[in-house]
Amino acid sequence: MPISNSPQPAMLDDAPLISRILADAFDDDPMMRWFFPSDASRKEGLGRYFTTLFTRQYVHHGVCERTDAAAAFWVPAQARAKAVPDAETIQELQAILGDRAAAFREAAQAAAEHAPQEEHWYLAVVGADPAARGQGHGANLLRSGLAQADAAGMPVRLESSKPDNLPFYEHFGFSVQEEARLPGGGPVLWAMRRAPRDAA
């Protein structure tokens, strides 16, 4: 049975599918390997991590879309304040991260210090099941979100810790704005920006 790469809104009921897709997608991501260093428990930890982010944060305050093998979470400019995790969500994430919670907090604080002041859409997460890569799932989700940002006349920002992903984002008009290493000897993080394009 063919799987669809057409973007559709992600609903709360999609959480099990989305968490599995993203756990597989981010298994080789340098930042996620920094937060979840154990090969034996990484997939389970990532699944719980993305379930929490999706069900407690992005599905309520972001624009969440999925295909049958990929998912993306966007934060529109007007939702930035609401999309910040509340105390209960932070507590849940720290429980999932265990002894890596301090590293996560330091990374979040460092990112906050470098947060751009301009109004923008933020691509928080995009990932595709490795078994379906090359079939347009991630690219179609990216095009969908970028079209919405363009319609709003907004630039888009993201961060990536995976150098192999930079050319993919550059193909869609992003450029590297800043390069920084996460505190405590963590991986390098590239901050990228894409200027708005004429929605027409």
C-alpha positions as CSV (number, residue, x, y, z in Angstrom):
1,M,0.0,0.0,0.0
2,P,1.6,3.3,-1.1
3,I,2.2,5.9,1.6
4,S,1.1,9.5,1.0
5,N,3.5,12.4,1.0
6,S,0.8,15.0,0.9
7,P,0.8,17.3,4.0
8,Q,-2.2,17.3,6.2
9,P,-2.9,18.8,9.6
10,A,-1.5,16.7,12.5
11,M,-4.1,16.0,15.2
12,L,-3.7,14.8,18.8
13,D,-4.6,11.3,17.8
14,D,-1.6,11.3,15.5
15,A,0.8,11.4,18.5
16,P,1.9,7.7,18.4
17,L,2.6,7.9,14.6
18,I,4.4,11.3,14.9
19,S,6.5,10.3,17.9
20,R,7.6,7.1,16.1
21,I,8.5,8.9,12.9
22,L,10.5,11.6,14.7
23,A,12.3,9.1,17.0
24,D,13.5,7.3,13.9
25,A,14.3,10.6,12.0
26,F,16.4,12.1,14.9
27,D,18.2,8.9,15.9
28,D,21.4,10.1,14.1
29,D,21.0,13.8,14.9
30,P,24.1,15.1,16.8
31,M,22.0,17.3,19.2
32,M,19.7,14.4,20.1
33,R,22.6,12.0,20.5
34,W,24.0,14.6,22.9
35,F,20.8,14.7,25.0
36,F,20.2,10.9,24.6
37,P,23.7,9.3,24.5
38,S,22.6,5.7,25.1
39,D,22.1,3.7,21.9
40,A,20.0,1.2,23.9
41,S,17.5,3.7,25.2
42,R,17.6,6.6,22.7
43,K,14.6,5.6,20.5
44,E,12.4,5.2,23.6
45,G,13.6,8.5,25.0
46,L,13.1,10.3,21.8
47,G,9.6,8.9,21.4
48,R,8.6,10.2,24.8
49,Y,10.4,13.5,24.2
50,F,8.5,14.2,20.9
51,T,5.2,13.0,22.3
52,T,5.5,15.5,25.1
53,L,6.5,18.4,22.8
54,F,3.7,17.6,20.4
55,T,0.8,16.9,22.8
56,R,1.6,19.5,25.4
57,Q,3.0,22.3,23.3
58,Y,3.0,22.4,19.5
59,V,-0.4,20.8,18.7
60,H,-2.0,23.5,20.8
61,H,0.0,26.6,19.9
62,G,1.8,25.8,16.6
63,V,1.1,24.7,13.1
64,C,1.6,20.9,13.0
65,E,1.5,19.0,9.8
66,R,2.4,15.4,8.8
67,T,2.5,13.0,5.9
68,D,2.4,9.2,6.3
69,A,6.1,9.3,7.0
70,A,7.2,12.7,8.2
71,A,6.1,15.5,10.6
72,A,6.8,19.2,11.0
73,F,6.1,21.6,13.9
74,W,6.0,25.4,13.1
75,V,5.5,28.3,15.4
76,P,3.9,31.3,13.7
77,A,5.1,34.8,14.9
78,Q,1.9,35.5,16.8
79,A,2.2,32.2,18.7
80,R,5.8,32.5,20.0
81,A,4.9,33.6,23.5
82,K,2.3,30.8,23.9
83,A,4.6,28.1,22.5
84,V,7.1,28.4,25.3
85,P,6.9,25.3,27.4
86,D,5.1,25.7,30.7
87,A,6.5,24.5,34.1
88,E,4.7,21.2,33.9
89,T,6.0,20.5,30.4
90,I,9.6,21.4,31.4
91,Q,9.3,19.1,34.4
92,E,8.1,16.2,32.1
93,L,10.9,16.8,29.7
94,Q,13.5,16.9,32.5
95,A,12.2,13.5,33.8
96,I,12.5,12.1,30.3
97,L,16.1,13.4,29.9
98,G,17.2,12.2,33.3
99,D,20.9,13.0,34.0
100,R,21.0,14.9,30.7
101,A,18.4,17.4,31.9
102,A,21.1,19.9,33.0
103,A,22.7,19.8,29.5
104,F,19.3,20.4,28.0
105,R,18.6,23.4,30.3
106,E,22.0,25.0,29.5
107,A,21.4,24.5,25.7
108,A,17.9,26.1,26.0
109,Q,19.4,29.1,27.9
110,A,22.1,29.5,25.4
111,A,19.6,29.4,22.6
112,A,17.4,32.0,24.3
113,E,20.3,34.4,24.6
114,H,20.8,34.3,20.9
115,A,17.1,34.4,20.0
116,P,16.5,36.9,17.1
117,Q,14.3,39.9,18.0
118,E,12.6,40.2,14.6
119,E,9.1,38.8,14.1
120,H,9.4,35.4,12.3
121,W,8.0,31.9,11.8
122,Y,10.0,29.3,13.5
123,L,10.5,25.7,12.2
124,A,10.9,23.9,15.5
125,V,10.9,20.3,14.1
126,V,10.9,18.6,10.7
127,G,11.8,14.9,10.2
128,A,11.1,12.0,8.0
129,D,11.3,8.3,8.5
130,P,14.7,7.2,7.2
131,A,13.0,4.4,5.3
132,A,11.0,7.0,3.3
133,R,13.7,9.6,2.7
134,G,14.0,10.7,-0.9
135,Q,10.2,10.4,-1.5
136,G,9.4,14.0,-0.9
137,H,7.9,13.8,2.6
138,G,10.1,16.3,4.3
139,A,10.3,18.6,1.3
140,N,6.5,18.7,0.9
141,L,6.1,19.6,4.6
142,L,8.7,22.3,4.2
143,R,7.1,23.8,1.2
144,S,3.7,23.8,2.9
145,G,5.0,25.7,6.0
146,L,7.1,28.1,3.9
147,A,4.0,29.0,1.8
148,Q,2.1,29.8,5.0
149,A,5.0,32.0,6.3
150,D,5.3,33.7,2.9
151,A,1.5,34.4,2.9
152,A,2.0,36.1,6.2
153,G,5.0,38.0,4.9
154,M,7.3,36.5,7.5
155,P,10.9,35.3,7.5
156,V,11.5,31.8,8.8
157,R,14.2,30.6,11.2
158,L,15.4,27.2,12.3
159,E,18.4,25.6,13.9
160,S,20.2,22.4,12.8
161,S,23.0,20.4,14.4
162,K,23.4,18.1,11.4
163,P,25.7,19.5,8.7
164,D,24.3,17.1,6.1
165,N,21.0,19.0,6.4
166,L,22.4,22.4,5.6
167,P,22.4,22.0,1.8
168,F,18.8,20.7,2.0
169,Y,17.6,23.9,3.8
170,E,19.8,26.1,1.5
171,H,17.9,24.6,-1.5
172,F,14.7,26.1,0.0
173,G,16.3,29.6,0.5
174,F,17.8,29.4,4.0
175,S,21.2,30.7,4.8
176,V,23.4,30.3,7.8
177,Q,23.3,33.3,10.1
178,E,25.3,32.0,13.1
179,E,27.3,29.0,14.1
180,A,27.6,28.1,17.8
181,R,28.7,25.2,19.9
182,L,26.3,24.0,22.6
183,P,27.6,24.5,26.2
184,G,29.6,21.7,27.9
185,G,31.2,20.4,24.7
186,G,28.0,19.8,22.9
187,P,27.6,19.7,19.1
188,V,27.7,22.7,16.8
189,L,24.3,24.3,16.1
190,W,23.7,26.3,12.9
191,A,21.1,29.1,13.0
192,M,19.5,29.6,9.6
193,R,17.1,32.2,8.2
194,R,15.0,32.5,5.0
195,A,13.6,35.8,3.9
196,P,9.9,36.0,3.0
197,R,9.0,35.6,-0.7
198,D,6.1,37.0,-2.6
199,A,3.2,34.6,-1.8
200,A,2.0,35.0,-5.4
